[in-house]
Amino acid sequence: MNSTSTSDLILDIKNLSLSFKIEYFKHDGLRDHFISMLKNPIVKLLQKSDRLKVLDEISLQVRKGERLGIIGVNGAGKTTLCRCINEMIYPDYGSIKVNGTKRAIFNSAIGILPELTGRENAELLAAILYPELSTRELEEILADSIEFSELGHFIDTPYKNFSKGMQARLCLSLISAKGCDLLILDEVYDGADEFFRRKIVDRIHRLISSSGAVILVSHNPEQILSSCNRLVLLNNAKIEFDGAVEEGMSVYRNLMTVERKSL
């Protein structure tokens, strides 16, 4: 799927593995615990906790210009993988290298204060998303984003009165205002109406052409088909498929059909 050139390599993941400790609630009282220690002290002390494998030997490369969709059932490891890339979670082993700047959005309402107006919240969100920019640059991004959102006079009304679609317009306009080498979007299109979703997808495509790459996590096949030029399917903590979007969607649908029949 990927070319052999390294000059346009933005993300390089090698043998990434991560597991979480599974905690069970036990009804053993102090007396039961004491008796267990007396009977089998070595076994009790050396007893290993169960662990859930979330990512298993994941290797992945993303290059400039790629719009990578990541899909899979709930619990497949999609968000966990993105959080590892953004250094919010550290893997058990493996390596992640990002060549350039990255920005990850896991919740389009991050930093939002409902009592403030849309404009005031836009100022807060811009400061969170673009801390490296000067005051003048932030003002330019705010003006561009507010105009792009098409919220009109509603921008100066309380955010708590915004519909879900209006909230999505404001947040997505700010998120897509400035390019970076790697942009990670995790289920951030939820709430946007179809017209604005197409508009924001076009805007992100233009950003990519002048900057880097995008990773889009979504449960919506239509979003993946319209936004991405490559698809990764995660299943059972591993990469089940990595390739063309339509082919990958076919593999995903077949996988879902098999799972439903097994229920």
C-alpha positions in Angstrom: 0.0 0.0 0.0 2.7 2.4 0.9 5.6 3.6 -1.3 9.2 2.9 -0.4 10.1 6.6 -0.2 10.7 7.9 3.3 10.7 11.6 2.4 6.9 11.9 2.8 6.6 9.6 5.8 4.6 11.3 8.6 3.7 8.4 11.0 5.7 5.3 11.5 4.3 2.7 14.0 6.2 -0.5 14.7 5.1 -3.6 16.7 2.9 -1.5 19.0 1.3 -3.6 21.8 -0.8 -2.6 24.7 -2.8 -4.4 27.3 -4.9 -3.3 30.3 -5.2 -5.0 33.7 -8.6 -6.5 34.3 -9.9 -5.8 37.8 -12.4 -8.3 39.2 -14.5 -7.4 42.3 -14.2 -10.2 44.8 -16.3 -10.8 47.9 -13.5 -12.3 49.9 -13.4 -10.8 53.4 -10.3 -10.3 55.5 -10.8 -13.8 57.0 -11.0 -15.4 53.6 -7.9 -13.5 52.4 -6.0 -14.6 55.6 -6.9 -18.3 55.2 -5.9 -18.2 51.5 -2.5 -16.8 52.4 -2.0 -19.5 54.9 -3.0 -22.3 52.6 -1.1 -21.2 49.5 1.2 -18.2 50.3 3.4 -18.6 47.2 0.5 -19.0 44.8 -1.3 -16.0 46.4 1.7 -13.8 46.2 2.7 -14.7 42.6 -0.8 -14.8 41.2 -0.9 -12.8 38.0 -3.7 -10.5 37.1 -5.7 -11.1 33.9 -5.0 -8.7 31.2 -7.0 -7.5 28.1 -4.9 -7.2 24.9 -6.1 -4.0 23.3 -3.4 -3.6 20.6 -1.4 -6.5 19.4 1.8 -6.0 17.3 0.4 -3.1 15.3 2.7 -1.8 12.5 1.4 1.1 10.4 2.8 3.9 8.2 1.0 7.0 7.1 2.3 9.3 4.4 1.7 12.8 3.3 -1.5 13.3 1.5 -3.2 10.2 3.0 -6.6 10.4 4.5 -6.7 7.3 6.6 -9.9 6.0 7.9 -9.9 3.6 10.9 -12.9 1.4 11.5 -13.9 -1.5 13.7 -16.5 -2.6 16.2 -16.6 -1.1 19.7 -13.6 -2.1 21.7 -11.5 -2.9 18.6 -8.8 -0.4 19.8 -9.4 2.5 17.4 -9.4 5.3 20.0 -6.7 3.6 22.1 -4.4 3.5 19.0 -5.0 7.2 18.4 -4.4 8.1 22.0 -1.1 6.2 21.8 -0.1 8.3 18.8 -1.0 11.5 20.7 1.1 10.3 23.7 -1.9 10.2 26.0 -1.4 6.5 26.6 2.0 4.7 26.5 2.2 1.2 25.0 3.7 -1.8 26.7 6.2 -2.0 23.9 6.7 -0.9 20.3 7.6 2.5 18.8 5.7 5.5 17.4 7.4 8.2 15.4 5.7 11.3 14.1 7.6 13.5 11.6 6.2 17.0 12.2 3.4 18.5 14.2 0.3 16.6 15.3 -3.1 17.7 16.6 -5.7 15.2 17.9 -9.4 15.9 18.7 -11.3 13.3 20.6 -14.2 15.4 21.6 -15.3 18.4 19.7 -16.7 20.0 22.8 -13.4 20.1 24.7 -12.9 23.3 26.6 -16.5 24.4 26.0 -18.3 26.5 28.7 -22.0 26.4 28.0 -22.9 29.7 29.8 -20.5 31.7 27.5 -21.4 32.8 24.0 -20.4 31.0 20.9 -17.7 33.7 20.2 -16.3 33.5 23.7 -16.1 29.7 23.5 -14.4 30.0 20.1 -11.7 32.2 21.7 -11.1 29.6 24.4 -11.1 26.7 22.0 -8.7 28.5 19.6 -6.3 29.1 22.5 -6.4 25.4 23.4 -6.0 24.1 19.8 -3.3 26.6 18.7 -1.2 27.6 21.8 1.8 28.3 19.6 0.1 31.2 17.6 0.4 34.9 18.3 -2.6 37.0 19.3 -2.9 38.4 15.8 -2.8 34.9 14.3 -5.5 33.7 16.7 -7.7 36.6 15.7 -7.3 35.7 12.1 -8.2 32.1 12.8 -11.3 33.2 14.8 -12.5 35.5 12.1 -12.1 32.8 9.4 -13.7 30.1 11.5 -16.7 32.1 12.5 -17.3 33.1 8.9 -16.9 29.5 7.8 -19.4 28.2 10.4 -22.2 30.4 9.0 -23.7 30.9 12.4 -24.3 34.6 11.8 -25.7 36.6 14.8 -26.1 33.3 16.8 -22.3 33.4 17.4 -23.0 36.0 20.1 -25.7 34.1 21.9 -25.1 31.6 24.8 -23.6 28.3 23.6 -26.0 26.3 25.8 -28.8 27.4 23.4 -27.0 26.1 20.3 -28.5 23.0 18.7 -26.2 20.0 18.3 -25.6 20.9 14.7 -24.7 24.5 15.5 -22.2 23.3 18.2 -20.6 20.9 15.6 -20.3 23.8 13.1 -18.4 26.0 15.5 -16.1 23.3 16.8 -15.3 21.8 13.4 -14.7 25.2 11.9 -12.0 25.9 14.5 -10.5 22.4 14.4 -10.0 22.6 10.6 -8.8 26.3 10.5 -5.1 25.5 10.3 -3.3 22.5 9.0 -0.7 20.4 10.6 1.4 17.4 9.6 -0.9 14.9 11.3 -4.5 15.6 12.2 -6.4 13.0 14.2 -10.2 13.2 14.3 -12.0 10.7 16.5 -15.8 10.7 15.9 -15.8 14.5 15.7 -18.4 14.7 12.8 -21.2 13.6 15.0 -24.0 16.2 15.1 -23.0 18.0 11.9 -25.7 18.2 9.2 -25.1 16.6 5.8 -24.5 20.0 4.1 -21.9 21.2 6.6 -20.3 17.7 6.8 -19.6 17.9 3.0 -18.3 21.5 3.5 -15.9 20.5 6.3 -14.6 17.5 4.4 -13.7 19.7 1.4 -12.0 22.1 3.8 -9.9 19.3 5.4 -9.0 18.0 1.9 -7.6 21.4 1.0 -5.7 21.5 4.3 -4.1 18.1 3.5 -3.0 19.2 0.0 -0.9 21.9 1.6 0.2 20.1 4.8 0.2 16.6 5.9 -2.2 13.7 6.6 -5.4 12.9 8.5 -6.5 9.9 10.6 -10.3 9.7 10.9 -12.0 7.3 13.3 -15.7 6.8 12.6 -18.5 4.3 12.9 -20.2 5.9 9.9 -19.3 4.1 6.6 -20.5 7.1 4.6 -18.1 9.5 6.4 -15.2 7.1 5.7 -16.2 6.6 2.0 -16.5 10.4 1.4 -13.5 11.5 3.4 -10.7 8.9 3.1 -8.5 7.4 0.5 -7.2 4.5 2.6 -8.8 2.3 5.2 -7.5 0.3 8.2 -9.8 -2.2 9.8 -9.0 -3.2 13.4 -10.3 -6.5 14.7 -9.4 -8.5 17.8 -6.5 -5.9 18.6 -4.9 -6.5 15.2 -5.0 -4.9 11.7 -7.5 -7.1 9.8 -7.2 -5.0 6.6 -5.1 -2.1 5.2 -5.9 -0.9 1.7 -8.5 0.6 -0.6 -11.5 2.1 1.1 -14.3 0.3 -0.8 -12.6 -3.0 -0.5 -12.0 -2.5 3.2 -15.7 -1.6 3.7 -16.6 -4.9 2.0 -14.4 -6.8 4.4 -15.9 -4.9 7.3 -19.5 -5.7 6.2 -18.6 -9.4 5.8 -17.1 -9.4 9.3 -20.2 -7.8 10.8 -22.4 -10.3 9.1 -20.4 -13.2 10.5 -20.5 -11.8 14.0 -24.3 -11.2 13.8 -24.8 -14.9 12.7 -22.7 -16.1 15.6 -24.9 -14.3 18.2 
